Amino acid sequence: MDVGIVGLGAIGRALCRALDDGIPGLRLAGATARDREKAERFLKGLRFPAPFLALDDLIDASSLVVEASTQAHLQEIAPMTLEAGRDLVVLSCGGLLGRRDWVELAAAHRCRILVPSAAIAGLDGVKGASVGAITSVTMETRKPPRGLAGAPWIEERKIDLDAITKETLIFEGPATEACRAFPANVNVLAALSLAGIGPEKTHLRLFAVPGQKMNMHRITVEGEFGRLSVEVENVPSENPRTGRLSYLSTIALLRDLSATLRVGT
């Protein structure tokens, strides 16, 4: 299976390296990114150099496309990929909320939209619980203030992140609002809502914590099955908005595509 990567930030580069090192049944077909010169330099440095391709050419060359870009770019990537009948792995999954049309497009062209677990654990339990009745899903996220820099919520309210000296509640609300307010920070929340009871009923409390070195997520789910509680502390990647588990879980998803033994839902 030929894999195309869209976006060569911390996640995209890690995925390219993993494919270059070897994942059974998969081959890196190429990649695209905003900075062509930088991208070409990276791709030529791989053991098996891959080409830089324009988005439409990358889709044509790939059996599966991995979006490792932004929610805004996903608006272009998703319809082009799905209309071409290619499977699409979505990292900026906050952009999937409310896009039933993309699901229908994938069905019409007999392809799939795949979402990795990203920076959290427990999605398999949430998916299982959702077969029955779930009464509540909440997530508390704690991040270093610099990891929230540039978010629309921060910019619009002119929040001075450097002035925060103690744990501070920055946002509280449903996933629908949170994913618009922090598009680069809460894709894990979108994945949680898609696996469970939907974005309107999935609740977030987001804290900025000075001096904290890890991104922390605490998920609590209650329903007829009982109560599920998961806490994850992620080491940030070179991009402080992204935990290393985000790309590790995507590599695991890619390995599962051709695995003869698959564990978990």
PASEBA-1860 file (N, C-alpha, C; in nm, 3 decimals):
! residues 265
1> MDVGIVGL> 0.084/-0.119/0.000/0.000/0.000/0.000/0.088/0.125/0.000 ~ 0.062/0.216/-0.092/0.138/0.340/-0.102/0.075/0.447/-0.014 ~ 0.157/0.511/0.071/0.109/0.609/0.169/0.164/0.747/0.135 ~ 0.074/0.844/0.130/0.114/0.983/0.109/0.093/1.063/0.237 ~ 0.189/1.149/0.270/0.182/1.229/0.392/0.161/1.375/0.356 ~ 0.058/1.436/0.413/0.031/1.578/0.393/0.068/1.653/0.521 ~ 0.174/1.732/0.513/0.222/1.804/0.630/0.349/1.740/0.684 ~ 0.453/1.819/0.701/0.580/1.766/0.749/0.626/1.840/0.874
9> GAIGRALC> 0.532/1.853/0.968/0.567/1.900/1.101/0.619/1.784/1.183 ~ 0.609/1.794/1.315/0.663/1.690/1.403/0.602/1.554/1.373 ~ 0.469/1.550/1.350/0.402/1.422/1.324/0.436/1.370/1.185 ~ 0.425/1.454/1.083/0.451/1.410/0.946/0.591/1.356/0.927 ~ 0.689/1.424/0.986/0.827/1.376/0.973/0.846/1.242/1.044 ~ 0.784/1.226/1.161/0.796/1.100/1.235/0.733/0.986/1.155 ~ 0.622/1.012/1.088/0.557/0.908/1.008/0.643/0.871/0.887 ~ 0.701/0.971/0.823/0.790/0.943/0.710/0.908/0.856/0.753
17> RALDDGIP> 0.966/0.888/0.867/1.081/0.810/0.915/1.039/0.666/0.945 ~ 0.920/0.650/1.004/0.872/0.515/1.036/0.850/0.434/0.909 ~ 0.791/0.495/0.808/0.770/0.426/0.681/0.903/0.397/0.613 ~ 0.996/0.489/0.624/1.129/0.471/0.565/1.204/0.357/0.634 ~ 1.184/0.344/0.766/1.247/0.234/0.840/1.184/0.099/0.806 ~ 1.056/0.104/0.765/0.988/-0.017/0.722/0.868/-0.054/0.805 ~ 0.750/-0.049/0.745/0.626/-0.102/0.802/0.573/-0.203/0.701 ~ 0.558/-0.329/0.740/0.519/-0.433/0.646/0.396/-0.395/0.562
25> GLRLAGAT> 0.409/-0.410/0.433/0.298/-0.387/0.343/0.277/-0.241/0.303 ~ 0.357/-0.150/0.357/0.340/-0.008/0.328/0.467/0.053/0.268 ~ 0.448/0.157/0.186/0.560/0.227/0.124/0.529/0.376/0.120 ~ 0.628/0.459/0.151/0.608/0.604/0.144/0.608/0.647/-0.002 ~ 0.491/0.693/-0.050/0.478/0.735/-0.190/0.531/0.876/-0.212 ~ 0.529/0.957/-0.107/0.573/1.096/-0.118/0.506/1.179/-0.011 ~ 0.532/1.309/-0.016/0.475/1.400/0.084/0.461/1.538/0.024 ~ 0.382/1.621/0.091/0.369/1.760/0.052/0.362/1.845/0.177
33> ARDREKAE> 0.404/1.971/0.166/0.404/2.062/0.279/0.409/2.205/0.227 ~ 0.388/2.301/0.316/0.387/2.441/0.274/0.525/2.489/0.229 ~ 0.628/2.450/0.302/0.764/2.494/0.270/0.831/2.388/0.183 ~ 0.826/2.408/0.053/0.875/2.306/-0.041/1.024/2.281/-0.025 ~ 1.103/2.386/-0.012/1.248/2.370/-0.003/1.287/2.287/0.119 ~ 1.227/2.320/0.232/1.255/2.247/0.357/1.207/2.103/0.346 ~ 1.088/2.084/0.286/1.032/1.949/0.272/1.119/1.862/0.182 ~ 1.164/1.918/0.071/1.246/1.840/-0.021/1.379/1.800/0.043
41> RFLKGLRF> 1.434/1.891/0.123/1.559/1.861/0.192/1.540/1.744/0.289 ~ 1.428/1.745/0.361/1.399/1.635/0.454/1.378/1.504/0.379 ~ 1.297/1.506/0.274/1.264/1.384/0.202/1.387/1.323/0.133 ~ 1.478/1.406/0.086/1.600/1.356/0.023/1.695/1.295/0.125 ~ 1.677/1.330/0.253/1.763/1.278/0.358/1.721/1.143/0.412 ~ 1.608/1.090/0.366/1.564/0.959/0.409/1.651/0.849/0.347 ~ 1.650/0.732/0.405/1.727/0.620/0.350/1.682/0.590/0.208 ~ 1.549/0.594/0.188/1.491/0.575/0.056/1.419/0.704/0.019
49> PAPFLALD> 1.488/0.799/-0.042/1.432/0.931/-0.069/1.296/0.923/-0.139 ~ 1.203/1.008/-0.091/1.068/1.012/-0.147/1.046/1.147/-0.213 ~ 0.958/1.153/-0.312/0.937/1.279/-0.383/0.845/1.376/-0.310 ~ 0.870/1.505/-0.333/0.775/1.609/-0.293/0.674/1.621/-0.407 ~ 0.545/1.613/-0.375/0.441/1.616/-0.477/0.335/1.719/-0.441 ~ 0.275/1.780/-0.542/0.157/1.864/-0.520/0.045/1.776/-0.467 ~ -0.051/1.836/-0.397/-0.154/1.756/-0.330/-0.228/1.664/-0.425 ~ -0.270/1.713/-0.540/-0.345/1.626/-0.632/-0.259/1.512/-0.684
57> DLIDASSL> -0.131/1.539/-0.710/-0.041/1.433/-0.755/-0.014/1.332/-0.643 ~ -0.005/1.381/-0.521/0.019/1.292/-0.406/-0.100/1.197/-0.388 ~ -0.220/1.250/-0.401/-0.340/1.166/-0.389/-0.342/1.060/-0.498 ~ -0.309/1.099/-0.621/-0.306/1.004/-0.732/-0.204/0.892/-0.708 ~ -0.093/0.925/-0.643/0.015/0.829/-0.622/-0.006/0.740/-0.501 ~ -0.109/0.768/-0.422/-0.127/0.701/-0.293/-0.252/0.614/-0.288 ~ -0.243/0.507/-0.210/-0.362/0.428/-0.177/-0.428/0.482/-0.050 ~ -0.346/0.544/0.034/-0.391/0.600/0.161/-0.318/0.731/0.183
65> VVEASTQA> -0.393/0.833/0.226/-0.337/0.965/0.252/-0.348/0.994/0.400 ~ -0.238/1.042/0.460/-0.239/1.079/0.601/-0.235/1.231/0.610 ~ -0.338/1.288/0.671/-0.341/1.433/0.695/-0.271/1.462/0.826 ~ -0.158/1.532/0.820/-0.084/1.572/0.939/-0.060/1.722/0.931 ~ -0.164/1.794/0.893/-0.152/1.937/0.865/-0.232/2.019/0.966 ~ -0.341/2.079/0.922/-0.424/2.163/1.009/-0.571/2.140/0.977 ~ -0.658/2.184/1.068/-0.802/2.174/1.043/-0.840/2.253/0.918 ~ -0.780/2.370/0.900/-0.812/2.452/0.783/-0.773/2.380/0.653
73> HLQEIAPM> -0.655/2.320/0.651/-0.610/2.249/0.532/-0.692/2.123/0.507 ~ -0.745/2.064/0.614/-0.827/1.944/0.600/-0.949/1.971/0.512 ~ -0.998/2.095/0.512/-1.115/2.129/0.431/-1.088/2.108/0.282 ~ -0.963/2.118/0.243/-0.925/2.092/0.104/-0.886/1.946/0.085 ~ -0.811/1.893/0.181/-0.757/1.757/0.168/-0.868/1.653/0.164 ~ -0.963/1.661/0.256/-1.064/1.556/0.271/-1.147/1.533/0.145 ~ -1.213/1.635/0.090/-1.296/1.606/-0.028/-1.215/1.558/-0.148 ~ -1.094/1.612/-0.168/-1.011/1.568/-0.281/-0.973/1.421/-0.266
81> TLEAGRDL> -0.934/1.383/-0.144/-0.890/1.245/-0.120/-1.005/1.147/-0.133 ~ -1.117/1.180/-0.072/-1.232/1.088/-0.071/-1.296/1.076/-0.209 ~ -1.302/1.185/-0.282/-1.357/1.179/-0.418/-1.271/1.091/-0.509 ~ -1.142/1.081/-0.477/-1.052/0.996/-0.553/-1.058/0.850/-0.507 ~ -1.138/0.824/-0.404/-1.153/0.687/-0.354/-1.037/0.638/-0.271 ~ -0.962/0.731/-0.213/-0.848/0.695/-0.130/-0.887/0.698/0.018 ~ -0.836/0.603/0.095/-0.855/0.607/0.240/-0.782/0.729/0.296 ~ -0.837/0.785/0.403/-0.782/0.908/0.461/-0.766/0.891/0.612
89> VVLSCGGL> -0.643/0.909/0.660/-0.616/0.912/0.804/-0.614/1.058/0.846 ~ -0.695/1.092/0.946/-0.712/1.231/0.988/-0.653/1.252/1.127 ~ -0.555/1.340/1.136/-0.497/1.379/1.265/-0.568/1.502/1.321 ~ -0.604/1.596/1.235/-0.676/1.717/1.279/-0.825/1.686/1.286 ~ -0.859/1.590/1.373/-0.995/1.535/1.367/-1.101/1.629/1.422 ~ -1.061/1.742/1.483/-1.161/1.842/1.518/-1.232/1.892/1.393 ~ -1.165/1.886/1.279/-1.225/1.927/1.153/-1.330/1.831/1.101 ~ -1.343/1.714/1.162/-1.445/1.617/1.121/-1.582/1.645/1.183
97> LGRRDWVE> -1.583/1.723/1.291/-1.709/1.745/1.362/-1.809/1.816/1.271 ~ -1.925/1.759/1.259/-2.031/1.816/1.176/-2.017/1.786/1.028 ~ -1.918/1.707/0.987/-1.896/1.680/0.845/-1.951/1.543/0.806 ~ -2.079/1.527/0.824/-2.146/1.404/0.780/-2.133/1.387/0.629 ~ -2.120/1.500/0.559/-2.107/1.493/0.413/-1.981/1.418/0.371 ~ -1.874/1.431/0.451/-1.751/1.358/0.418/-1.767/1.209/0.441 ~ -1.841/1.174/0.544/-1.867/1.032/0.571/-1.947/0.973/0.455 ~ -2.046/1.048/0.408/-2.127/1.001/0.295/-2.044/0.995/0.167
105> LAAAHRCR> -1.950/1.090/0.151/-1.862/1.090/0.034/-1.772/0.967/0.035 ~ -1.720/0.933/0.152/-1.635/0.814/0.165/-1.715/0.688/0.131 ~ -1.838/0.680/0.178/-1.923/0.564/0.150/-1.951/0.554/0.000 ~ -1.977/0.668/-0.062/-2.008/0.668/-0.205/-1.890/0.622/-0.289 ~ -1.768/0.651/-0.243/-1.648/0.616/-0.320/-1.576/0.494/-0.262 ~ -1.642/0.427/-0.169/-1.592/0.301/-0.111/-1.452/0.316/-0.051 ~ -1.436/0.419/0.029/-1.310/0.438/0.101/-1.342/0.471/0.247 ~ -1.239/0.490/0.327/-1.261/0.506/0.471/-1.193/0.630/0.525
113> ILVPSAAI> -1.248/0.681/0.636/-1.184/0.786/0.714/-1.140/0.721/0.845 ~ -1.009/0.728/0.875/-0.953/0.663/0.993/-0.897/0.768/1.088 ~ -0.926/0.752/1.217/-0.880/0.847/1.318/-0.799/0.772/1.423 ~ -0.670/0.805/1.440/-0.589/0.739/1.544/-0.633/0.781/1.684 ~ -0.589/0.706/1.784/-0.620/0.741/1.923/-0.548/0.868/1.965 ~ -0.438/0.901/1.898/-0.361/1.023/1.924/-0.308/1.025/2.066 ~ -0.326/1.137/2.136/-0.255/1.158/2.263/-0.328/1.102/2.385 ~ -0.431/1.023/2.365/-0.503/0.967/2.479/-0.513/0.816/2.467
121> AGLDGVKG> -0.552/0.753/2.577/-0.579/0.610/2.579/-0.724/0.589/2.619 ~ -0.776/0.471/2.593/-0.910/0.437/2.638/-1.019/0.450/2.534 ~ -0.985/0.487/2.409/-1.089/0.501/2.307/-1.158/0.368/2.278 ~ -1.082/0.256/2.291/-1.144/0.126/2.269/-1.252/0.101/2.374 ~ -1.226/0.141/2.500/-1.327/0.126/2.605/-1.447/0.215/2.582 ~ -1.423/0.337/2.536/-1.533/0.430/2.508/-1.619/0.378/2.394 ~ -1.555/0.324/2.290/-1.631/0.268/2.178/-1.716/0.151/2.223 ~ -1.659/0.065/2.307/-1.736/-0.047/2.359/-1.852/0.000/2.444
129> ASVGAITS> -1.827/0.098/2.531/-1.932/0.150/2.619/-2.044/0.216/2.540 ~ -2.010/0.276/2.424/-2.111/0.347/2.346/-2.211/0.253/2.279 ~ -2.179/0.123/2.276/-2.277/0.027/2.225/-2.397/0.023/2.318 ~ -2.373/0.048/2.447/-2.480/0.063/2.545/-2.510/0.210/2.565 ~ -2.551/0.246/2.685/-2.585/0.385/2.715/-2.474/0.451/2.795 ~ -2.425/0.564/2.744/-2.327/0.646/2.816/-2.400/0.771/2.867 ~ -2.381/0.803/2.993/-2.449/0.920/3.051/-2.362/1.045/3.051 ~ -2.229/1.030/3.058/-2.144/1.150/3.058/-2.002/1.115/3.015
137> VTMETRKP> -1.939/1.210/2.945/-1.798/1.201/2.905/-1.735/1.337/2.933 ~ -1.634/1.338/3.018/-1.565/1.463/3.048/-1.414/1.442/3.033 ~ -1.345/1.549/2.995/-1.199/1.545/2.985/-1.141/1.670/3.047 ~ -1.043/1.652/3.134/-0.967/1.763/3.189/-0.828/1.758/3.127 ~ -0.785/1.869/3.068/-0.654/1.876/3.005/-0.572/1.985/3.072 ~ -0.448/1.953/3.104/-0.355/2.049/3.163/-0.231/2.057/3.075 ~ -0.199/2.181/3.033/-0.086/2.201/2.943/-0.001/2.318/2.992 ~ 0.128/2.318/2.955/0.209/2.437/2.979/0.149/2.555/2.902
145> PRGLAGAP> 0.150/2.675/2.957/0.090/2.790/2.886/0.139/2.807/2.744 ~ 0.269/2.785/2.718/0.321/2.807/2.583/0.260/2.711/2.482 ~ 0.206/2.599/2.529/0.141/2.504/2.439/0.008/2.552/2.387 ~ -0.044/2.663/2.444/-0.173/2.719/2.400/-0.154/2.844/2.315 ~ -0.031/2.886/2.295/-0.003/3.008/2.220/-0.059/3.000/2.079 ~ -0.121/3.110/2.036/-0.173/3.119/1.902/-0.313/3.067/1.882 ~ -0.373/3.004/1.984/-0.510/2.953/1.972/-0.608/3.068/1.957 ~ -0.711/3.053/1.874/-0.809/3.161/1.857/-0.867/3.212/1.988
153> WIEERKID> -0.897/3.121/2.081/-0.954/3.160/2.210/-0.858/3.253/2.285 ~ -0.730/3.222/2.280/-0.629/3.302/2.348/-0.613/3.438/2.280 ~ -0.608/3.437/2.148/-0.588/3.561/2.073/-0.707/3.655/2.085 ~ -0.827/3.600/2.070/-0.947/3.684/2.074/-0.968/3.750/2.210 ~ -0.931/3.680/2.316/-0.950/3.734/2.452/-0.825/3.801/2.506 ~ -0.721/3.808/2.421/-0.595/3.874/2.457/-0.542/3.824/2.592 ~ -0.543/3.691/2.608/-0.493/3.630/2.732/-0.340/3.631/2.729 ~ -0.280/3.690/2.831/-0.134/3.696/2.841/-0.085/3.568/2.909
161> LDAITKET> -0.041/3.472/2.830/0.002/3.344/2.885/0.125/3.359/2.973 ~ 0.210/3.457/2.944/0.331/3.478/3.024/0.298/3.530/3.163 ~ 0.177/3.585/3.179/0.139/3.642/3.309/0.076/3.538/3.402 ~ 0.053/3.418/3.352/-0.008/3.313/3.434/0.097/3.255/3.529 ~ 0.069/3.263/3.659/0.166/3.219/3.760/0.120/3.097/3.839 ~ -0.005/3.054/3.819/-0.057/2.936/3.887/-0.156/2.865/3.797 ~ -0.193/2.743/3.833/-0.289/2.668/3.752/-0.414/2.750/3.729 ~ -0.450/2.768/3.601/-0.560/2.857/3.566/-0.655/2.788/3.467
169> LIFEGPAT> -0.784/2.790/3.498/-0.884/2.737/3.406/-0.899/2.835/3.289 ~ -0.864/2.789/3.170/-0.867/2.874/3.052/-0.999/2.861/2.976 ~ -1.055/2.739/2.978/-1.176/2.714/2.898/-1.256/2.602/2.961 ~ -1.388/2.613/2.952/-1.478/2.505/2.992/-1.599/2.506/2.899 ~ -1.628/2.390/2.839/-1.741/2.384/2.749/-1.742/2.258/2.666 ~ -1.838/2.247/2.572/-1.851/2.127/2.490/-1.744/2.118/2.382 ~ -1.725/1.998/2.330/-1.623/1.975/2.228/-1.646/2.059/2.103 ~ -1.772/2.083/2.068/-1.801/2.163/1.948/-1.737/2.300/1.957
177> EACRAFPA> -1.747/2.363/2.073/-1.689/2.496/2.093/-1.538/2.487/2.115 ~ -1.493/2.387/2.188/-1.351/2.374/2.220/-1.267/2.353/2.095 ~ -1.317/2.276/1.999/-1.239/2.246/1.879/-1.226/2.367/1.788 ~ -1.319/2.461/1.798/-1.304/2.587/1.725/-1.210/2.681/1.799 ~ -1.216/2.678/1.932/-1.136/2.768/2.014/-0.989/2.730/2.018 ~ -0.961/2.599/2.013/-0.823/2.548/2.024/-0.799/2.441/1.917 ~ -0.803/2.478/1.788/-0.796/2.376/1.681/-0.670/2.294/1.681 ~ -0.559/2.345/1.733/-0.433/2.270/1.731/-0.407/2.197/1.862
185> NVNVLAAL> -0.496/2.212/1.959/-0.469/2.159/2.093/-0.560/2.046/2.137 ~ -0.681/2.038/2.085/-0.779/1.946/2.144/-0.834/1.846/2.043 ~ -0.751/1.804/1.947/-0.795/1.700/1.856/-0.827/1.571/1.930 ~ -0.759/1.548/2.044/-0.790/1.430/2.125/-0.934/1.436/2.175 ~ -0.982/1.555/2.204/-1.120/1.571/2.250/-1.217/1.535/2.137 ~ -1.184/1.576/2.015/-1.269/1.542/1.901/-1.275/1.392/1.882 ~ -1.160/1.325/1.892/-1.157/1.179/1.878/-1.242/1.114/1.986 ~ -1.231/1.165/2.108/-1.311/1.113/2.219/-1.459/1.129/2.193
193> SLAGIGPE> -1.499/1.244/2.141/-1.641/1.269/2.115/-1.693/1.181/2.001 ~ -1.610/1.157/1.900/-1.651/1.073/1.788/-1.665/0.927/1.830 ~ -1.583/0.885/1.927/-1.589/0.747/1.975/-1.704/0.725/2.072 ~ -1.752/0.833/2.133/-1.852/0.820/2.239/-1.989/0.875/2.205 ~ -2.028/0.983/2.275/-2.167/1.032/2.265/-2.180/1.162/2.187 ~ -2.077/1.197/2.110/-2.088/1.314/2.025/-2.030/1.440/2.086 ~ -1.999/1.538/2.000/-1.931/1.659/2.046/-2.015/1.752/2.134 ~ -2.146/1.750/2.118/-2.229/1.838/2.200/-2.233/1.793/2.345
201> KTHLRLFA> -2.218/1.662/2.369/-2.231/1.608/2.504/-2.097/1.574/2.569 ~ -1.989/1.595/2.495/-1.856/1.569/2.548/-1.798/1.700/2.601 ~ -1.759/1.700/2.727/-1.726/1.824/2.797/-1.576/1.834/2.826 ~ -1.521/1.956/2.809/-1.379/1.981/2.835/-1.358/2.089/2.940 ~ -1.258/2.064/3.026/-1.202/2.168/3.112/-1.053/2.177/3.080 ~ -1.009/2.293/3.034/-0.871/2.312/2.989/-0.798/2.408/3.082 ~ -0.685/2.361/3.137/-0.607/2.441/3.230/-0.469/2.471/3.172 ~ -0.419/2.591/3.201/-0.279/2.625/3.176/-0.205/2.615/3.309
209> VPGQKMNM> -0.094/2.541/3.308/-0.021/2.515/3.433/0.126/2.553/3.415 ~ 0.168/2.666/3.472/0.309/2.707/3.461/0.403/2.603/3.521 ~ 0.514/2.581/3.455/0.614/2.488/3.505/0.588/2.343/3.471 ~ 0.472/2.313/3.418/0.440/2.175/3.383/0.514/2.136/3.255 ~ 0.573/2.020/3.254/0.653/1.977/3.140/0.578/1.882/3.047 ~ 0.469/1.822/3.097/0.394/1.726/3.016/0.253/1.775/2.989 ~ 0.194/1.725/2.880/0.053/1.748/2.853/-0.026/1.638/2.924 ~ -0.119/1.678/3.010/-0.194/1.581/3.090/-0.340/1.579/3.049
217> HRITVEGE> -0.396/1.458/3.035/-0.537/1.441/3.001/-0.599/1.342/3.099 ~ -0.710/1.380/3.158/-0.784/1.289/3.246/-0.926/1.275/3.190 ~ -0.962/1.154/3.154/-1.093/1.126/3.093/-1.177/1.046/3.189 ~ -1.304/1.085/3.202/-1.398/1.011/3.286/-1.525/0.985/3.206 ~ -1.564/0.859/3.199/-1.683/0.818/3.125/-1.773/0.738/3.220 ~ -1.900/0.771/3.221/-1.997/0.698/3.304/-2.114/0.651/3.218 ~ -2.165/0.533/3.250/-2.277/0.479/3.174/-2.325/0.349/3.233 ~ -2.405/0.277/3.159/-2.463/0.153/3.211/-2.357/0.046/3.234
225> FGRLSVEV> -2.241/0.060/3.169/-2.131/-0.036/3.185/-2.062/-0.017/3.320 ~ -2.072/0.104/3.378/-2.000/0.138/3.499/-1.930/0.271/3.482 ~ -1.805/0.279/3.527/-1.728/0.403/3.520/-1.587/0.374/3.469 ~ -1.542/0.453/3.374/-1.410/0.439/3.317/-1.332/0.568/3.343 ~ -1.211/0.554/3.395/-1.127/0.671/3.420/-0.987/0.643/3.366 ~ -0.937/0.735/3.284/-0.806/0.721/3.222/-0.728/0.850/3.240 ~ -0.602/0.839/3.280/-0.516/0.957/3.291/-0.387/0.932/3.214 ~ -0.350/1.027/3.129/-0.231/1.016/3.046/-0.146/1.140/3.064
233> ENVPSENP> -0.015/1.121/3.077/0.080/1.231/3.081/0.174/1.215/2.963 ~ 0.166/1.308/2.869/0.241/1.296/2.745/0.362/1.388/2.742 ~ 0.474/1.333/2.700/0.592/1.415/2.673/0.567/1.490/2.542 ~ 0.576/1.623/2.541/0.555/1.697/2.416/0.661/1.661/2.313 ~ 0.625/1.671/2.186/0.722/1.655/2.078/0.796/1.787/2.063 ~ 0.871/1.803/1.954/0.939/1.930/1.929/0.839/2.043/1.912 ~ 0.713/2.009/1.879/0.603/2.105/1.876/0.531/2.095/2.010 ~ 0.533/2.200/2.095/0.474/2.190/2.229/0.324/2.164/2.229
241> RTGRLSYL> 0.256/2.184/2.115/0.113/2.157/2.106/0.084/2.010/2.087 ~ 0.186/1.933/2.051/0.168/1.794/2.012/0.248/1.700/2.101 ~ 0.181/1.599/2.157/0.250/1.498/2.235/0.308/1.390/2.146 ~ 0.413/1.325/2.191/0.476/1.220/2.112/0.382/1.104/2.086 ~ 0.289/1.080/2.179/0.195/0.970/2.161/0.108/0.990/2.038 ~ 0.092/1.116/1.995/0.011/1.143/1.875/0.067/1.072/1.753 ~ 0.198/1.083/1.733/0.253/1.016/1.615/0.280/0.868/1.640 ~ 0.308/0.830/1.764/0.327/0.688/1.792/0.198/0.610/1.768
249> STIALLRD> 0.084/0.667/1.807/-0.044/0.598/1.786/-0.079/0.590/1.639 ~ -0.035/0.690/1.561/-0.060/0.687/1.416/0.025/0.578/1.350 ~ 0.149/0.565/1.394/0.234/0.457/1.343/0.171/0.322/1.376 ~ 0.115/0.309/1.497/0.049/0.184/1.536/-0.071/0.157/1.445 ~ -0.147/0.261/1.412/-0.262/0.245/1.321/-0.214/0.194/1.185 ~ -0.106/0.254/1.133/-0.054/0.211/1.002/-0.008/0.066/1.006 ~ 0.055/0.026/1.117/0.098/-0.114/1.129/-0.021/-0.209/1.130 ~ -0.131/-0.166/1.189/-0.250/-0.251/1.196/-0.315/-0.275/1.061
257> LSATLRVG> -0.289/-0.186/0.964/-0.354/-0.197/0.834/-0.323/-0.329/0.766 ~ -0.201/-0.379/0.788/-0.163/-0.505/0.722/-0.137/-0.617/0.822 ~ -0.173/-0.595/0.949/-0.145/-0.695/1.052/-0.240/-0.815/1.041 ~ -0.187/-0.935/1.064/-0.273/-1.054/1.065/-0.332/-1.077/1.204 ~ -0.274/-1.014/1.304/-0.329/-1.017/1.441/-0.348/-0.874/1.486 ~ -0.470/-0.838/1.519/-0.500/-0.703/1.564/-0.564/-0.710/1.702 ~ -0.508/-0.634/1.797/-0.557/-0.635/1.934/-0.629/-0.504/1.963 ~ -0.749/-0.513/2.020/-0.827/-0.393/2.050/-0.923/-0.361/1.938
265> T> -1.018/-0.271/1.968/-1.121/-0.237/1.869/-1.069/-0.138/1.768
END
